[in-house]
Amino acid sequence: MRKTVLSLLGLFLVPLFSAAQDYLKADSIARSYQGHDLNNLAQLSLNLSKNLDTDREKFRALYTWVCLNIEVDYRQFLRVDRQRRKLAKDSIRLAQWNAEYSPKSIARVYKEKEAVCTGYTFLLAQMAETIGIECKIVNGYGRIGNSNVHELSISNHSWNAVKLEGEWHFCDPTWSSGIIHVNGMLGFFEAQYNPGYFLCPTKYFHLNHFPEDQSWLKDSSFTRKEFTQSPICYRGAFKHGVFPSPGSQLMQSCFKGDTLSFDFDVLGLPPSGSYYIEIDNGFSDREMELSWLYTADGKLRCFYQFDKSGIYDVHLKKDNELLCTYSISVSRPD
């Protein structure tokens, strides 16, 4: 695909947030226990955390270990997905099935170190509770390119809420652990640790996570409708810390010749490297001219001029990684 490459002049961008806490020691300890078995979960949890000073560091060591040592079982994922879709309109039967299935999924984590999201979140919660850190499982809607896009059709994902320094934070060990590559009905898991989902600020975490129990929403005004109206965010946004600013819209419209602007928040350090867009009308892609502006409040603003009418998917990427997607309807002026 052709691409418009953007040079980001990060020296002029003021980050929205201060630099993240240093987790080098916690991650190093987690890696030193790579491959350790789960026969004594309490001892493993203690070994991972005992030489760290803060609960944040201790929880990070547990989180990193889980992400590095548990793999997504793609065949199990397909079975779970099929059953959830089958029972999506029968909440009672779905709840019964979940209750029956969860112990089997958890047992597989201990035996094979393979899991779907249920196993990841259960294991992390158990390890955290073992060392005195309150950690819960949150069930809800994971929003990706082919699920829960325009409406919340099926509860399909689980993540964790952890209480640190008296405040609840969110993290997603499943999506942090790696990527599933799919070719037809075949798929395989590639381990690829992405710590961007670890204690991600809530307003960005909820760009692709919406809880069934809405008491987990820190902003009670954030609705299901707003969730599905937001641009679709992918793991690349969390990896690079570049997110559509809250309030951005997935579906937008303009006239041929108009220029649309899109704002992004930058988490942590200014973005570096080459970013580009892909404009896809379902038949072909084409290159678009755009420019960047760093706003006074630290946002990254980009501009797209649409010179042809049609319906377009607009993808923001860094190299070959998707960050987010918009859908733009471009019409001819009357």
N, C-alpha and C positions, 0 to 999 in steps of 0.2 A: 504493500500500500504506500502511496505517496504521502508525505507528511510535511507539515510546516514546522520547522525546528525553532524553538524559542530559547534565546539566551537569557537566563535569569540573572539580573544584576542584584544579587543578594545583599551586597554591601549597603544598599539603600533601603532595605526592608527591615522594619522594626518588628520582631516576632511578637505574637500576641501573648505568649507565655514564656516564663523564664525557663532556662535549661532544665531538662528532666533530672531527677535525682540520679546519682551515680549508682548503678546496679552492677558494676563490673565484678565486685567481690561476690555478690550473691550468684551471679551467672557463672562465675568461675567454680564456685563450690558445687553448683548443680551439675556442671559438666564433669567434675571430678567423680561424680557418682553415676556417670553414664552407664547404662546397662544393668544397674543394680536391680535385684529382684524385689518382689513385693511380698515376700514371705513374712516380713516383720515391718508392717507399715509404720507403726509408732516409732520404731528405732530409726528407720530411714528418715522420717520427718524430723526427728530430733537431730540427727546427724547433719541434715541439710541446713538447719536453722540455728544451731547452738552457738556458732561463732560469729553471729551477726547481731548488730546492736538494736535495730529498730524493727517493729512489726512489719513495716513496708518491705524492708530488705528480706526478712524471714519469709514473708509470703511470696516475694519475688523468686526466691530460691526454689520454693515448692512449685510455683507456677512454671518456671523454666524447666525444671526436671520433668514435670508432667508433659509439657509440650515436646520435649526432646525424646521422650522414652515411650510414648503411647502413639500408635498409628491408627488412622481411620480405616475401618474395615468396610471397603466399598460394597461388597456383597450384602453385608448386614445393613448398610445404609440404604440400599435399594429395597430390601425387604421392609424395613421400617417405613420408608417413604410410601411404598405401595399401600401398606396397611393404614397409615395415617390418612392417605387420600381416600381410601375406601370407606373409612369411618368418619370422615370430616364432618358430615351432617348429622351424626349421631354422637353427641357429646358424652352420653352415659356409657355407651359401648366403647368409645375411644378411651375414656378414663379407665375403664376396666381392663382394656387391653394394655394400656400403659403400665398399670399396676402389676399385671402379670409378666410383662416383658422386661421391665426394669431390672429385676433380680438376675435374669439371664444375661443381660447386657453387662451388668456389673461383674458377674462371675467371669465373663470372658476377659474383662480387663485384667483381672488377677492372673488368669491362666495364660492368656496369649499376648497380653499388652496390646490388644486391639479393641477398638471401641467406636461407637458413634457418640454424639454429643452427650447423651445420658451418662455414659461411662466416664468421659473426661470430667464432667462437672461433679459427679459423685466422688471420684477419686480425689480431686482437688479439695472439695469440701471436707472430706474425711481427714486428709493430711493437715489442713489448717486447724480444724477443731482439735486434733491431737495435740497441737502445740498452743492451744488456748486462743486461737484467732477465730472469731465468729464468721462463718462463711455459709452462704445459702445457695440453693439452686433456683434459678429463675427460668421458667418456661415461657415460650412465646413465639414470635414471628421473626424469622430471619429473612431479610429481604435481599434477594440477589436478582440477576438478570432474567431469570425464568420463574421466579416464585414471589408471590405477594407484591406484585408490581403496582397494579392499579387498585387492588382491594386486598384485604387480609383474608385470603381464602382458606389457609390451613396453618395451624400451629405446628411448626416444623423444626424448632431449634431450642436449645437450652444453653444457658451461660451461668456465670456465678456473680453473686453480690458478696462483697467482703467488707467487714466493718473495721476500719483503721482510724485510730485517733478520734473515735466517736462518730465517724461519718461513713456512710455507705458509698462504696465505689463498685464499678462493674469491670468485668474482664471476660474474655472468651478464649479458653484454652484450646478448644477444637479448631477454631479458625486461625489461631496463632500457630498451630502445629505444622501446617503444610497445605498442600494443594491436591485436589483430586483432578486428574487428567481424564477426560472422557472422550471415547471414540465409539459412537453408537451405543451399544449396550456394554461395551468393555470399558473398564476404568481401573486406574491404579493410583495409589497415594504416593506423593513425593514429599518427603520431610523438608520443610522450609520454614524455619522459625521466624515468626513475625511478631515482635513484642509490642507492636502498635496497638493491639487490643488490650494491653495490660493497663488497668486503671485509667483508661482513656476518658477524658472529660465527658460528662454525661451527654451534653448537647451534640457531640459528635458520635458517641457510641450509639445513640438512639437514631442515627441516620439509617442504620440497617438492623437495629434490634428494637422490637416493640413487645413489651411483656403482656402476657395474658392478664395477670394481676396488676392493674394499673396503679396500685399503691406504690409500686416500684418506680413510677415516674417521678423524678424530683420536680419537674415542672408539670404541675397538674393541668396546665392549659394546653399541653401538647397532646393532640388528639390522633386517633387512628387515621382520620382524613388527612391531617397535616403530614403524617408519616408517609402515606402513599403518594402524596403530592410532592414530596421532596425528590431531588435527583437521586438516581440509583448510585450508591457508593459501593466500592469493591475494596478488597484487602490492600490494594496499592495505595489507596488514600490513607489507610492507617499506617502502612509501612513508611510512607514519605511525609506524613503529617500535613497533607494538603486536602482540605475539606471544603465542599460548597458551604458558603456562609448560611447559618440558620435562616430560614425564610425563603431560600432559593426554591424555584419551582421546576419540577420535572417537565411539565407540558407548558410550552410557550408558543407564541405566535407573533408573526411580524409580516410586513410586506416586502416584496422583492426590492432589493436595494437598501433595505434598512440595516442598521448596525445594532446588534444586541450586545449588552455588557453583562458579564457574569463575575460575581465576587467569590473569592475563596479566602478562608482563614488558614493561616499557617501556624502549625503547632510546633513550638520549639525553635530550632534554628531555621534560618531562611533556606528555601529549597535550592538545590544545586543540580547541575546537569541539564539535559535537554528534555523539554516537554513539548508535546505537539498535540494536534487534534486530528481526528478522523471524522469526516462528514460522509455519512452513509445513507443513501436513499433506497436501499434494498436491491439495487441493481448494480451500482458502481459507487466508488468513493472518489472524492476530489479534494484538491488542496484549497485551503482558504487562507486569505491574508488576515493576520491579526496582530495586535499590538498589546503591550502590557503597561499597566500603570500601578504603581505602589501608592496606595492611598494614605492619608495622614493617620488613620486609625490602624494601620498595619495590615490592611487587607491587600490581597493580590487581585487585581481586576484585569480581565482580558476582554477583548472585543472581537466579534465575528460579524463580518458583512456578508449577507446572503444575496447573491446575485442571480439566483434562479429560484423559481417557485417549486414547491413540492413538500413532502414530509421527510424530515431528516432525523436520524439519530446522530447526536453529536457526542463523541467520546473524547474525554481528556485522558491522555496517556503520558507516562514517562517510560521511554524506551518501548518495550512491548507490554508493559503493565497497565491495565485499566485502572483509572482512579475513580471516574464517575461518568454518568451518561445523562444527557438531556434529550428530550424529543421536541423538535421545532417544526411548526407548520408555517410555511412561507407561501403567501398568496400574492396574486397580482393586484395592484391597486385598481380600484374602479375607474 
